[in-house]
């Protein structure tokens, strides 16, 4: 079979589920013309899966892009062989998806219970697989939740996983679970509702009004703790979300005093390469943020992003870029 076996199994399950729902609606609806046509399309896709031709473009006979099949399991053509009308519809869908994703981002310049947060979010294409969120709770005991993650894959498929992760965390934060239990529960839900080739790395933390921070790193780039000109890294305490449904996680606790900063980033920063293929790296990022720690938080983020752009010196980006700075205010 031309598409990945696990992905095809997932798509077949989705099509069977869609077929059952269509049949149920058709049985109780008088006007069924469009529904019957859609049911025939689903049956045709299931037939292509059974005979091994699913995911093959009907024009050039090359493999249809996997992420487009995930977005639309009925797709019969690769991107190059869509009609003008189909290309226009796809562009409109991408524009809508990008707009919806931007609306999921937290407000800039957020200040809450003695904390301030600034971030930079730059998708590689119209949509991003990076997850960036801040949730301000009303009471001092709830504090401020922050999360930065990176869903596996690229493009539409990764952006769908990012939106899924956003919904999971928004729901679980309301339960008041400790951070390690919250990440463990999120990983279980993510694993049970996402097909197995996909996972997400994540840093999730809760900043209390007292200055105490509880933070869990699930396979993500190590956050930097900046105290004056001293920088330390917080290594991962668990595997990425979705790799195992019964994975366990632990949280680290630290206390930040006014002026101390947590700096989070995705691998689109640390793994960026220059024109001569040199990697940017965690070390250079740590030096830049340490030297800029005295600046206002938004300026610190701008300096870090500018240094990355200067390092690339026009070399093309190959991944989404997201950074987040969390500072204890005086």
N, C-alpha and C positions, 0 to 999 in steps of 0.2 A: 504494500500500500504506500502511496506516495507521501502522505502526511504522517507525522509522528503518531505512533500507535496509541499512546496515552491521550494525546490531543484528539485523535479521531474518536476514541471511545467516549471522551467527554462530549464532543459535538454530537455523536449519535444519541447519547442520553438526552441532550438538549432538544434534538429534533423529535425524538419519541415523546418527550414531555409536551412539546409544542403540538404534535399531532393529536395527542389525547385531549388537550384543551380545545383545539379546533373542532374535533368531533363532538365534544360536549356542547359547544356553542351552536354548531350547525343543527344539532338535534332539537334545540329549543328556539331556533330563529327561523322566521319565514323567508327573509331576504338573504339568501345564502350564496349568491353568485360569486362575489369576490372571495368569500371564505372557502368555497369549494376549489377555486383556482389556487388559493394559497395552500390548501391541503394537498393538492396535486403536486405543487412545488416541493413540499416537505417529503411526500412519498418518493418523488424523483431523486431527491438528495439521499434519502435512505437507500434507495436502489443503487445509487452510485457508490455508496459506502460498501454495500454488500458485494458489488462486482469489482471493487478495487479501483474505480476511476474517480472517486471523490477527491476534490481539491486539485483537479487538472483543468487548466484553461481550455475551453472548447474551441478556441481559435488557434493558439500556438502550441497547445499541448504541453506547456510548461506548468510548474507547480504554482498555484495561486498563493499569494502571501498569507502565511498562517494567521497573522493578526487580523487580516481582513475576514478570514473565515470565522474567527472567534467573534468578531463584531457582527457578521452576517453569515450564518451557516448555510444559507441558500446561494451564496455567491458562486457563479459559474465561470467568471473571467478574471484574468490577472489585471493589474492596474493599467497596463499598456493597451489593453484591448477593450476597455470600457467605451461605450458610446459617449458623445459629447454631453448628452443629457445626464448620463450616469456619472461622468466626471464632475459635472456641475453640481449634481446632488451630493456627491461625496465631499466636494469642497465646502458646501454649505453645512454638511454634517460636522466636518472638522472644525469649522468656524464656531458652530454652536457648542461643540464639545470643549473647545478652548475657552469660550466665554464662561461656560458652566464651571470649568476647572478653576478659572481665575476667581470666580465668586466663592469657591470653597476656601480660598486663602484667608488667613487671619488679617485683621486690620494692622496697618503699619503704625509704629510708634506707640505700641500698647504699653501702658503703665498700670501696675496693679499691686497693692499691698507691699510696697517697697521694692518692686522689681520693674525693670523695663526690658523690652524685647525689640530687636530690629532684625530684619532678614532680607535676603536677596533671592529671587526665584526666577530662573531663566531656562525655559524648556529648550531642548535642542530643535524641535520642530513645533508644529501647531499645539501639540499636547505633550504632557510630561508624565513620567513614571515616578517622579519625586513627590514625597508626601511631606507637607509642612503645615503644622497646626499649632494653635495656642488656644487654650480654653481657660478663661478666667471664671473662677467660682466665686460666689458671693461672700462666703464666710472665711475668716482668717484660717480656720483649721483645714478647709478645702484647698486653699492656696491657688497656685497658678500651674496648670498642666501645660507642658510643651512637648512636641514630638517632631522628629525629623526622620524620614525614612526613604527607602529607594526600592521600588518594585522591580523585579527582574524583567528583562525584555526591553523593548523600545516601542515607541509610537502608541497606537490606539490600545493595543492589548495591555501595555504597562499602565496607561492612564486609567483604564477600567479597573485594574487592580488597585491603583492609588485611590480611586473613588470608593472602592470597596473597603479599603483600610480606613479611610476617613470615617465612613459610616460606622464601622465596628468600634473605633475608639470613641467617637462621639456618644455612642450608646453605653459603652462600658464605663466611661469616666463618671457617668451619673450614678453608678452603683456605689461609689466611694471605696472601691477596693484599693489595697496597697499597690504600689507600682509594680512590684514583681508578680503579684497575682493578676493584675490587670493585663500585663504583657502575656502571661501564661494563658489566660482565658482568650485573649485576642488571637494568639497563635493557634489555639485549638479551633476557634471559629473560622479563622482564615484557612486552615488546613482542610477542614471539613467542607468548605464551600468553594474551594479553588482547586482546579485540576493540578495534579502533582508536579508537573515540570516547573511550576511557578512558585516563587517565594518572595519575601520582602525582608530587607534589613531595616532595623529601627533603633532609634534612641528615644526613650520616653522618660520624662521626669516630672516631678512635682516640687515646686518651690514654695515653701511655707513663709508666712509673714515674719517668722523668727529668724530667717536666713538659712534654715536647714533645707538641703536639697536631697531628695531621694531619686536616684536615677538608675535606669536599667538599659543595658546595651545589648541588643539582640543581633549580633553579627555585623554591626555597623562600623563605619570609620570611628576611631576613638575620639570622643569629644575632648577638647582642650580646656583645662582649668587654668585661668590666667590670674595670678596674684602678684601685682607689681610687674616685675620683669621675669618672674618665674612661671614656667609653663609645665604642667604635668598632663599626662594622657590618661583617659579612663578606658581601658581595654574592654572588649566584649565579655559579658558574663553569661552568654547563652547563644544558641544557634539562631539563624534567621527564622522569622515567622513562617510557618507553613511547611517546614522541612519534615517535622515529626509532629503528629497530633498530640502526643503526650510529653512534649518537651517541658523541662522545668527551667526557671530563671531565678536569678538573685539580683537584688538591688544594692547599690552602694549608697552610703549616706555621707554627706559632707556639709560643712557649714561655711557659707560665704559671708564676708564682711563687706561693708560699703566699698564699692570700687572693684570688687572681684567680678570676674566674667567667665561664663561658660561659652565656648565657641563650638558650634556644631556644623558639620558640612557633609556633603555627599561625595562619593568617589569621582563624580564629574569634576571636582576640584583637585583632589590629590592625585588622580590618575591622568590629568590633562598633560599633553605633551607639546613641546616646542617644535619649531620647524625642523630641528635636527634630531627629533625623537627623544629628547631628554624628558624625563618625567618630573612634574612639579613637586610632588611628594609632601608628606606630612611635616617633615623637618622645616622646609622653607615656609610653609604656612604658619608653623609655630613661631618662627622668628619674626615674621611680619606682624602677627597679632600682638606679640610681646612688646615689640617696639612701638606699637600704636595704641597700647592699652590706655594711656592717659587721655586719648581723644574721646569726644562724645560717641555714644554707641553707634549711631548711624554713620558717622565718619569712619569708625573702625571697620564697619562692614564694607563701606565704599573703598577703603584702602586695600582691603584683602581682595576684593573683586578686581580692582585696578591692577594690583600686582600680578594676579593671574593672567589678565589680558596682556600686560606687558611681557610676561614670560612667554606666552604663546606667540606674540609678535606676528599676528596675522595667520598663524596656523589654524586650520579649521577645528572647531570643537567636535567631539565625538560622543558627548553625553550631556544630559541635563546638568545644570549647575545650581545648587542651592546651598546657602549658608544661613545660619541663625546665631545671633548673639544674645545671651541672657545675662543681665547685669544686676547685681545688688546695689540699690541706690542708697545714698547717704541720707 
